[in-house]
C-alpha cells in the first residue's frame, strides 16, 4: 500500500460523525488482505510520527482545553481522519486548524482502525501476540522504532499555559479558544 492509497482509504470513508467514519474505515480495511491492513497501520504510525511536533501539540492544547501525552496521540489520530489536505495544511501551519471551527474538546479520537480491522479480517480476536508477530514480519524497522519509544517532539517547545506565547504562535486558534468567554 502506498501513502496515497492510505489517504484514499481515509477519504473514501469520511463522514461528519467521527465514530461512523472510524467504523466505516475499519470495515473497509477488514476487507483487505491482512498484510495490506498492516501496511495501512504502518502509514498511520508514520503519519502520526510526522505530526509529533510541539506546534501541533500547542494547537491541540488550545482546541481541547489541555492536552496530555495520550491526548496528543488521540489528537493526531483525529487529525489524520480529517484527511490529507487538512493534515498537510496543519503540518505546514497548525493555525490553519482554525478553519475547521472545531468545538472545544472535539479534536480527539482514541481509535486503532488497523488493529481492529486486522482482528476482524483474521478472526484472531484480541490475539495481540499474533498481531505483534505479523507486524514485526511485515514492517520490522517500524516495530523496532516503536519499541525504542518516541523521541521529543520536533520544533521548539514552549509553555502552553503562557497565553501571550500562544497568541504569538497560534493567533487564530488563540482568538477562537482563549477569547470564548
C-alpha atoms as an extended CHARMM CRD file, in Angstrom:
* protein
*
       181  EXT
         1         1  UNK       CA              0.0000000000        0.0000000000        0.0000000000  PROA      1               0.0000000000
         2         2  UNK       CA              1.2970000000        3.4270000000       -0.9010000000  PROA      2               0.0000000000
         3         3  UNK       CA              0.8470000000        6.5880000000        1.1160000000  PROA      3               0.0000000000
         4         4  UNK       CA             -1.6600000000        7.7870000000       -1.4880000000  PROA      4               0.0000000000
         5         5  UNK       CA             -3.7060000000        4.6090000000       -1.0440000000  PROA      5               0.0000000000
         6         6  UNK       CA             -3.5740000000        5.1600000000        2.7280000000  PROA      6               0.0000000000
         7         7  UNK       CA             -5.0710000000        8.6310000000        2.3390000000  PROA      7               0.0000000000
         8         8  UNK       CA             -7.6310000000        7.3540000000       -0.1880000000  PROA      8               0.0000000000
         9         9  UNK       CA             -8.9750000000        4.8550000000        2.3650000000  PROA      9               0.0000000000
        10        10  UNK       CA             -9.4580000000        7.6850000000        4.8500000000  PROA      10              0.0000000000
        11        11  UNK       CA            -11.1020000000        9.9210000000        2.2430000000  PROA      11              0.0000000000
        12        12  UNK       CA            -13.4500000000        7.1880000000        0.9910000000  PROA      12              0.0000000000
        13        13  UNK       CA            -14.8580000000        6.5810000000        4.4680000000  PROA      13              0.0000000000
        14        14  UNK       CA            -15.1060000000       10.2220000000        5.6130000000  PROA      14              0.0000000000
        15        15  UNK       CA            -18.3000000000       11.1440000000        7.4270000000  PROA      15              0.0000000000
        16        16  UNK       CA            -19.3050000000       14.0790000000        9.6030000000  PROA      16              0.0000000000
        17        17  UNK       CA            -19.8030000000       11.7590000000       12.5450000000  PROA      17              0.0000000000
        18        18  UNK       CA            -16.3350000000       10.6760000000       13.6860000000  PROA      18              0.0000000000
        19        19  UNK       CA            -17.4940000000        7.3680000000       15.1720000000  PROA      19              0.0000000000
        20        20  UNK       CA            -19.2420000000        6.4680000000       11.9180000000  PROA      20              0.0000000000
        21        21  UNK       CA            -16.1290000000        7.4370000000        9.9710000000  PROA      21              0.0000000000
        22        22  UNK       CA            -13.9460000000        5.1620000000       12.1170000000  PROA      22              0.0000000000
        23        23  UNK       CA            -16.3870000000        2.2380000000       11.8110000000  PROA      23              0.0000000000
        24        24  UNK       CA            -16.5800000000        2.6250000000        8.0330000000  PROA      24              0.0000000000
        25        25  UNK       CA            -12.7900000000        2.7590000000        7.8490000000  PROA      25              0.0000000000
        26        26  UNK       CA            -12.4500000000       -0.3960000000        9.9580000000  PROA      26              0.0000000000
        27        27  UNK       CA            -14.9880000000       -2.2430000000        7.8060000000  PROA      27              0.0000000000
        28        28  UNK       CA            -13.2540000000       -1.1350000000        4.6140000000  PROA      28              0.0000000000
        29        29  UNK       CA             -9.8290000000       -2.1650000000        5.8860000000  PROA      29              0.0000000000
        30        30  UNK       CA            -11.1350000000       -5.5210000000        7.1430000000  PROA      30              0.0000000000
        31        31  UNK       CA            -11.9300000000       -6.4570000000        3.5240000000  PROA      31              0.0000000000
        32        32  UNK       CA             -8.2510000000       -6.1180000000        2.5870000000  PROA      32              0.0000000000
        33        33  UNK       CA             -5.6540000000       -8.8710000000        2.8970000000  PROA      33              0.0000000000
        34        34  UNK       CA             -4.0920000000       -8.8030000000        6.4030000000  PROA      34              0.0000000000
        35        35  UNK       CA             -0.7170000000       -7.6290000000        5.0530000000  PROA      35              0.0000000000
        36        36  UNK       CA             -2.3650000000       -4.5980000000        3.4580000000  PROA      36              0.0000000000
        37        37  UNK       CA             -4.0490000000       -3.7780000000        6.7570000000  PROA      37              0.0000000000
        38        38  UNK       CA             -0.5960000000       -3.8250000000        8.3510000000  PROA      38              0.0000000000
        39        39  UNK       CA              0.6330000000       -1.5320000000        5.5690000000  PROA      39              0.0000000000
        40        40  UNK       CA             -2.1780000000        0.8820000000        6.4320000000  PROA      40              0.0000000000
        41        41  UNK       CA             -1.1040000000        0.7350000000       10.0740000000  PROA      41              0.0000000000
        42        42  UNK       CA              2.4860000000        1.4400000000        9.0090000000  PROA      42              0.0000000000
        43        43  UNK       CA              1.3760000000        4.6320000000        7.2150000000  PROA      43              0.0000000000
        44        44  UNK       CA             -0.8710000000        5.5390000000       10.1760000000  PROA      44              0.0000000000
        45        45  UNK       CA              2.0950000000        5.3090000000       12.5400000000  PROA      45              0.0000000000
        46        46  UNK       CA              4.4060000000        7.1360000000       10.1340000000  PROA      46              0.0000000000
        47        47  UNK       CA              1.8990000000        9.9700000000        9.7000000000  PROA      47              0.0000000000
        48        48  UNK       CA              1.3350000000       10.1920000000       13.4450000000  PROA      48              0.0000000000
        49        49  UNK       CA              5.1070000000       10.4140000000       13.9490000000  PROA      49              0.0000000000
        50        50  UNK       CA              5.3190000000       13.1240000000       11.2930000000  PROA      50              0.0000000000
        51        51  UNK       CA              2.7630000000       15.1520000000       13.2680000000  PROA      51              0.0000000000
        52        52  UNK       CA              4.6700000000       14.7330000000       16.5390000000  PROA      52              0.0000000000
        53        53  UNK       CA              5.5400000000       18.4330000000       16.7350000000  PROA      53              0.0000000000
        54        54  UNK       CA              5.4320000000       20.9760000000       19.5110000000  PROA      54              0.0000000000
        55        55  UNK       CA              3.4670000000       23.4770000000       17.4460000000  PROA      55              0.0000000000
        56        56  UNK       CA              0.7440000000       20.9200000000       16.7270000000  PROA      56              0.0000000000
        57        57  UNK       CA              0.7140000000       19.9400000000       20.3910000000  PROA      57              0.0000000000
        58        58  UNK       CA              0.1320000000       23.6090000000       21.1880000000  PROA      58              0.0000000000
        59        59  UNK       CA             -2.7840000000       23.6610000000       18.7470000000  PROA      59              0.0000000000
        60        60  UNK       CA             -4.2260000000       20.5310000000       20.3630000000  PROA      60              0.0000000000
        61        61  UNK       CA             -3.8020000000       22.1360000000       23.7790000000  PROA      61              0.0000000000
        62        62  UNK       CA             -5.8320000000       25.1680000000       22.7000000000  PROA      62              0.0000000000
        63        63  UNK       CA             -8.5340000000       23.2560000000       20.8400000000  PROA      63              0.0000000000
        64        64  UNK       CA             -9.0630000000       20.6240000000       23.5200000000  PROA      64              0.0000000000
        65        65  UNK       CA             -8.6130000000       22.8360000000       26.5750000000  PROA      65              0.0000000000
        66        66  UNK       CA             -5.4290000000       20.9790000000       27.5710000000  PROA      66              0.0000000000
        67        67  UNK       CA             -3.6080000000       18.0040000000       26.1290000000  PROA      67              0.0000000000
        68        68  UNK       CA             -1.7060000000       15.1660000000       27.8250000000  PROA      68              0.0000000000
        69        69  UNK       CA              0.6830000000       12.7550000000       26.0660000000  PROA      69              0.0000000000
        70        70  UNK       CA             -2.1760000000       10.3310000000       25.4080000000  PROA      70              0.0000000000
        71        71  UNK       CA             -4.4240000000       13.2110000000       24.4460000000  PROA      71              0.0000000000
        72        72  UNK       CA             -1.8960000000       14.3250000000       21.8380000000  PROA      72              0.0000000000
        73        73  UNK       CA             -1.8150000000       10.8140000000       20.3800000000  PROA      73              0.0000000000
        74        74  UNK       CA             -5.6260000000       10.9130000000       20.1190000000  PROA      74              0.0000000000
        75        75  UNK       CA             -5.4350000000       14.3950000000       18.5750000000  PROA      75              0.0000000000
        76        76  UNK       CA             -3.0480000000       13.1260000000       15.8890000000  PROA      76              0.0000000000
        77        77  UNK       CA             -5.4690000000       10.2700000000       15.1380000000  PROA      77              0.0000000000
        78        78  UNK       CA             -8.2830000000       12.8050000000       14.8040000000  PROA      78              0.0000000000
        79        79  UNK       CA             -6.0780000000       14.9630000000       12.5790000000  PROA      79              0.0000000000
        80        80  UNK       CA             -5.3330000000       12.0810000000       10.2080000000  PROA      80              0.0000000000
        81        81  UNK       CA             -9.0520000000       11.2940000000        9.9940000000  PROA      81              0.0000000000
        82        82  UNK       CA             -9.6530000000       14.8390000000        8.7190000000  PROA      82              0.0000000000
        83        83  UNK       CA             -7.8850000000       13.8060000000        5.5130000000  PROA      83              0.0000000000
        84        84  UNK       CA             -4.6560000000       14.5460000000        3.7210000000  PROA      84              0.0000000000
        85        85  UNK       CA             -5.4580000000       18.1460000000        2.7850000000  PROA      85              0.0000000000
        86        86  UNK       CA             -6.2080000000       19.1870000000        6.3800000000  PROA      86              0.0000000000
        87        87  UNK       CA             -3.3140000000       17.0870000000        7.7100000000  PROA      87              0.0000000000
        88        88  UNK       CA             -0.7710000000       18.6170000000        5.3230000000  PROA      88              0.0000000000
        89        89  UNK       CA             -2.0660000000       22.1370000000        5.9720000000  PROA      89              0.0000000000
        90        90  UNK       CA             -1.7740000000       21.5920000000        9.7400000000  PROA      90              0.0000000000
        91        91  UNK       CA              1.8010000000       20.3340000000        9.3790000000  PROA      91              0.0000000000
        92        92  UNK       CA              2.6770000000       23.4460000000        7.3910000000  PROA      92              0.0000000000
        93        93  UNK       CA              0.7710000000       25.7900000000        9.7270000000  PROA      93              0.0000000000
        94        94  UNK       CA             -1.0950000000       24.4530000000       12.7840000000  PROA      94              0.0000000000
        95        95  UNK       CA             -3.0450000000       27.7190000000       12.9890000000  PROA      95              0.0000000000
        96        96  UNK       CA             -4.8430000000       26.5810000000        9.8060000000  PROA      96              0.0000000000
        97        97  UNK       CA             -6.9190000000       24.3070000000       12.0570000000  PROA      97              0.0000000000
        98        98  UNK       CA             -8.9180000000       27.4300000000       12.9290000000  PROA      98              0.0000000000
        99        99  UNK       CA            -10.6050000000       26.9690000000        9.5370000000  PROA      99              0.0000000000
       100       100  UNK       CA            -12.2950000000       23.8100000000       10.8640000000  PROA      100             0.0000000000
       101       101  UNK       CA            -14.0800000000       25.6300000000       13.6940000000  PROA      101             0.0000000000
       102       102  UNK       CA            -13.8580000000       22.5770000000       15.9400000000  PROA      102             0.0000000000
       103       103  UNK       CA            -15.8490000000       22.6130000000       19.1610000000  PROA      103             0.0000000000
       104       104  UNK       CA            -13.6500000000       22.5670000000       22.2480000000  PROA      104             0.0000000000
       105       105  UNK       CA            -12.6060000000       19.0570000000       23.2570000000  PROA      105             0.0000000000
       106       106  UNK       CA            -13.8730000000       17.5200000000       19.9880000000  PROA      106             0.0000000000
       107       107  UNK       CA            -10.4720000000       17.1280000000       18.2920000000  PROA      107             0.0000000000
       108       108  UNK       CA             -9.7100000000       13.7060000000       19.6570000000  PROA      108             0.0000000000
       109       109  UNK       CA            -10.1380000000       10.1080000000       18.5850000000  PROA      109             0.0000000000
       110       110  UNK       CA             -8.9320000000        7.1720000000       20.6310000000  PROA      110             0.0000000000
       111       111  UNK       CA             -9.0390000000        4.7160000000       17.7660000000  PROA      111             0.0000000000
       112       112  UNK       CA             -6.9510000000        1.9500000000       16.2930000000  PROA      112             0.0000000000
       113       113  UNK       CA             -8.6360000000        1.2110000000       12.9670000000  PROA      113             0.0000000000
       114       114  UNK       CA             -5.9470000000       -1.0730000000       11.5660000000  PROA      114             0.0000000000
       115       115  UNK       CA             -5.7280000000       -3.1280000000       14.7520000000  PROA      115             0.0000000000
       116       116  UNK       CA             -9.4800000000       -3.6540000000       14.8730000000  PROA      116             0.0000000000
       117       117  UNK       CA             -9.6220000000       -4.3830000000       11.1300000000  PROA      117             0.0000000000
       118       118  UNK       CA             -6.7700000000       -6.9140000000       11.3760000000  PROA      118             0.0000000000
       119       119  UNK       CA             -8.5330000000       -8.7790000000       14.1820000000  PROA      119             0.0000000000
       120       120  UNK       CA            -11.7650000000       -8.7350000000       12.1850000000  PROA      120             0.0000000000
       121       121  UNK       CA            -10.0770000000       -9.9140000000        8.9680000000  PROA      121             0.0000000000
       122       122  UNK       CA             -8.0460000000      -12.6890000000       10.5700000000  PROA      122             0.0000000000
       123       123  UNK       CA            -10.5590000000      -13.8580000000       13.1610000000  PROA      123             0.0000000000
       124       124  UNK       CA             -7.8190000000      -13.6800000000       15.7980000000  PROA      124             0.0000000000
       125       125  UNK       CA             -9.7950000000      -11.5100000000       18.2000000000  PROA      125             0.0000000000
       126       126  UNK       CA             -7.5650000000       -9.8350000000       20.7510000000  PROA      126             0.0000000000
       127       127  UNK       CA             -4.6140000000      -12.1220000000       19.9530000000  PROA      127             0.0000000000
       128       128  UNK       CA             -2.0590000000       -9.3640000000       20.3480000000  PROA      128             0.0000000000
       129       129  UNK       CA              0.8370000000      -11.8320000000       20.2440000000  PROA      129             0.0000000000
       130       130  UNK       CA             -0.2200000000      -12.8850000000       16.7330000000  PROA      130             0.0000000000
       131       131  UNK       CA             -0.7080000000       -9.2580000000       15.7070000000  PROA      131             0.0000000000
       132       132  UNK       CA              2.7180000000       -8.2610000000       17.0370000000  PROA      132             0.0000000000
       133       133  UNK       CA              4.3530000000      -11.1800000000       15.2060000000  PROA      133             0.0000000000
       134       134  UNK       CA              2.6110000000      -10.1830000000       11.9640000000  PROA      134             0.0000000000
       135       135  UNK       CA              3.6490000000       -6.5560000000       12.4510000000  PROA      135             0.0000000000
       136       136  UNK       CA              7.2890000000       -7.4880000000       13.0200000000  PROA      136             0.0000000000
       137       137  UNK       CA              7.3030000000       -9.7590000000        9.9850000000  PROA      137             0.0000000000
       138       138  UNK       CA              5.7360000000       -7.1420000000        7.7130000000  PROA      138             0.0000000000
       139       139  UNK       CA              7.4320000000       -3.9430000000        8.9540000000  PROA      139             0.0000000000
       140       140  UNK       CA             10.3780000000       -4.8710000000       11.2000000000  PROA      140             0.0000000000
       141       141  UNK       CA             12.0180000000       -1.4350000000       11.1170000000  PROA      141             0.0000000000
       142       142  UNK       CA              8.8280000000        0.3350000000       12.1780000000  PROA      142             0.0000000000
       143       143  UNK       CA              8.3540000000       -2.0660000000       15.0730000000  PROA      143             0.0000000000
       144       144  UNK       CA             11.9680000000       -1.5820000000       16.2320000000  PROA      144             0.0000000000
       145       145  UNK       CA             11.4880000000        2.1960000000       16.1750000000  PROA      145             0.0000000000
       146       146  UNK       CA              8.2550000000        1.9190000000       18.1570000000  PROA      146             0.0000000000
       147       147  UNK       CA              9.9400000000       -0.2960000000       20.7370000000  PROA      147             0.0000000000
       148       148  UNK       CA             12.5860000000        2.4010000000       21.3210000000  PROA      148             0.0000000000
       149       149  UNK       CA              9.8650000000        4.9080000000       22.0850000000  PROA      149             0.0000000000
       150       150  UNK       CA              9.1700000000        8.3130000000       20.6850000000  PROA      150             0.0000000000
       151       151  UNK       CA             11.8410000000       10.9630000000       20.8530000000  PROA      151             0.0000000000
       152       152  UNK       CA             10.9450000000       14.5060000000       21.8410000000  PROA      152             0.0000000000
       153       153  UNK       CA              8.5120000000       16.2350000000       19.5000000000  PROA      153             0.0000000000
       154       154  UNK       CA             10.1800000000       18.2430000000       16.7540000000  PROA      154             0.0000000000
       155       155  UNK       CA             10.3210000000       22.0060000000       16.7730000000  PROA      155             0.0000000000
       156       156  UNK       CA             10.5920000000       24.4380000000       19.6350000000  PROA      156             0.0000000000
       157       157  UNK       CA              8.9280000000       23.6410000000       22.9520000000  PROA      157             0.0000000000
       158       158  UNK       CA              7.1200000000       26.4080000000       24.8300000000  PROA      158             0.0000000000
       159       159  UNK       CA              4.8350000000       26.8230000000       27.8230000000  PROA      159             0.0000000000
       160       160  UNK       CA              1.3180000000       26.0870000000       26.5740000000  PROA      160             0.0000000000
       161       161  UNK       CA             -0.1110000000       27.8590000000       29.6310000000  PROA      161             0.0000000000
       162       162  UNK       CA              1.5860000000       31.1150000000       28.5600000000  PROA      162             0.0000000000
       163       163  UNK       CA             -1.3340000000       32.9180000000       26.9380000000  PROA      163             0.0000000000
       164       164  UNK       CA              0.9120000000       35.5400000000       25.3360000000  PROA      164             0.0000000000
       165       165  UNK       CA              3.0790000000       32.8720000000       23.7360000000  PROA      165             0.0000000000
       166       166  UNK       CA              0.0030000000       31.0340000000       22.4470000000  PROA      166             0.0000000000
       167       167  UNK       CA             -1.3290000000       34.2490000000       20.9440000000  PROA      167             0.0000000000
       168       168  UNK       CA              2.0220000000       34.8920000000       19.2680000000  PROA      168             0.0000000000
       169       169  UNK       CA              2.4750000000       31.3760000000       17.8590000000  PROA      169             0.0000000000
       170       170  UNK       CA             -1.1390000000       30.4260000000       17.0930000000  PROA      170             0.0000000000
       171       171  UNK       CA             -3.0310000000       33.7240000000       16.7980000000  PROA      171             0.0000000000
       172       172  UNK       CA             -6.1860000000       32.4730000000       15.0660000000  PROA      172             0.0000000000
       173       173  UNK       CA             -6.6290000000       29.4650000000       17.3330000000  PROA      173             0.0000000000
       174       174  UNK       CA             -5.8820000000       31.5960000000       20.3940000000  PROA      174             0.0000000000
       175       175  UNK       CA             -8.6200000000       34.0600000000       19.4000000000  PROA      175             0.0000000000
       176       176  UNK       CA            -11.0720000000       31.1910000000       18.9390000000  PROA      176             0.0000000000
       177       177  UNK       CA            -10.3350000000       29.2730000000       22.1190000000  PROA      177             0.0000000000
       178       178  UNK       CA             -8.9180000000       31.7980000000       24.5880000000  PROA      178             0.0000000000
       179       179  UNK       CA            -11.4270000000       34.5670000000       23.8920000000  PROA      179             0.0000000000
       180       180  UNK       CA            -14.5740000000       32.4240000000       24.1570000000  PROA      180             0.0000000000
       181       181  UNK       CA            -15.8930000000       33.6780000000       27.4640000000  PROA      181             0.0000000000
